[in-house]
Amino acid sequence: MSRRVTFYYAPHSRASCTLALLEALHADYDLHVLNLHRGEQRSAAHLAINPLGKVPAIRHGDAVVTEQVAIFIYLADLYADRGLAPALDDPLRGPYLRWSVFYAASFEPAVVDRSLQRDAGPSMAAPYGDYDSTMRALADQLAAGPYLLGERFTAADVLWATALRWTLNFGLVPDLPVFRDYVERVLARPELAHALELDARHAAAQAPEAAMA
């Protein structure tokens, strides 16, 4: 079966992270660009891909995969020969999955609550406990460096570096040297720098409509 995927993408969105991973994997993909300013994510065609009207999403053969972390795990395993996903019998597989899922299960809810100036509620009820503990756990993990899992660069680093770049720029995470240095180190990799350029180009093409939105 071909490894080529169709990638449903919009610039300057969570899909930018997936674009970076596809470039890091040197993957074969067909790009389906959505214009969020036109509301194309709510079209019947896209709702058939993701009923929530969100990006990113991928189609591989008959399989449709949504949810950013699921897409990352799927793609890194699909292109396992690129070496960005520890194998099932690799001791790093568990930590790799742990910190990948930590992004969606703890980090994003904490950041969204912070951006909306919303109380997380009782720690026993909040999916991430509390904001400060979430940020501290991530900072402690990155402190050992140079990558999330130490010396091993993985798809999880693509996810975290692109996400931290965005959240640092919007002041949603503490402006810590450990975060800044990590983002700079990871995004300096040629494939990821190229992905940032591609994302900026697509955003520029939609800029006139964004200005009117």
C-alpha positions, -999 to +999 in steps of 0.1 A: +000+000+000+012+035-009+023+057+020+010+088+003-015+108+023-040+136+017-034+164+042-062+187+051-045+219+062-050+256+070-021+280+076-014+294+110-035+268+127-028+235+145-023+220+111+010+239+109+025+214+133+015+185+110+029+203+080+062+205+099+061+167+107+053+158+071+084+178+060+105+163+087+095+128+076+101+137+039+066+122+034+046+119+002+015+140+006-012+158-013-020+192+002-057+202+005-056+238+017-087+251+035-094+288+039-108+293+074-117+329+067-142+316+041-155+290+065-144+261+043-138+240+074-176+240+078-184+229+043-202+196+038-171+181+021-149+189+051-175+179+077-175+145+060-137+143+069-140+158+104-175+164+118-161+190+142-149+211+113-113+212+124-079+208+110-056+190+107-068+157+093-053+132+070-066+105+047-045+074+040-062+049+018-096+044+033-085+056+067-093+091+079-073+103+110-082+134+129-068+147+163-034+161+161-016+136+184-032+107+167-020+121+133+015+125+147+016+089+160+001+075+128+025+094+104+056+087+124+048+050+125+038+050+088+072+064+080+090+044+107+121+041+085+127+078+090+135+071+126+112+097+143+092+071+163+107+047+188+098+011+179+074-009+201+103-027+217+124+004+222+126+016+259+118+051+247+084+041+232+066+045+265+080+080+273+074+090+236+037+081+239+035+096+273+048+130+263+030+130+230-004+125+247+005+149+275+003+176+249-034+170+242-045+157+276-028+183+298-009+211+280-036+222+256-064+223+282-042+242+305-033+267+278-069+271+266-081+278+301-053+304+306-060+321+273-097+324+282-088+335+317-109+306+329-105+288+362-095+252+358-118+242+387-109+218+415-076+199+408-093+165+411-117+175+383-094+193+360-078+170+333-044+186+340-045+194+377-032+229+376-015+252+351+018+257+371+023+220+376+017+213+339+043+239+329+068+228+355+065+192+344+073+201+308+101+224+318+117+197+339+115+172+311+131+196+286+158+206+310+178+174+305+178+181+267+187+186+241+154+170+230+123+159+248+136+124+252+172+134+258+196+127+229+169+112+207+150+135+183+115+123+176+082+134+161+072+145+196+098+172+193+082+185+162+049+187+180+062+204+211+086+229+194+059+242+170+033+244+198+057+262+222+067+286+195+031+296+191+022+297+228+053+317+236+045+343+210+011+347+225+023+348+261+004+316+270+033+298+286+061+311+309+088+328+289+115+305+302+150+300+287+144+262+286+114+267+264+130+294+242+163+274+237+144+242+229+122+259+203+152+276+186+172+243+186+144+222+171+131+247+146+166+254+133+165+220+116+163+225+078+131+206+072+113+224+100+126+258+089+113+250+054+079+241+069+077+274+086+084+291+053+057+271+036+032+279+063+040+316+061+035+315+023+001+299+025-009+324+052+003+353+030-019+340+001-049+342+024-040+375+041-064+398+021-094+377+033-080+374+068-079+412+070-116+414+060-126+387+085 
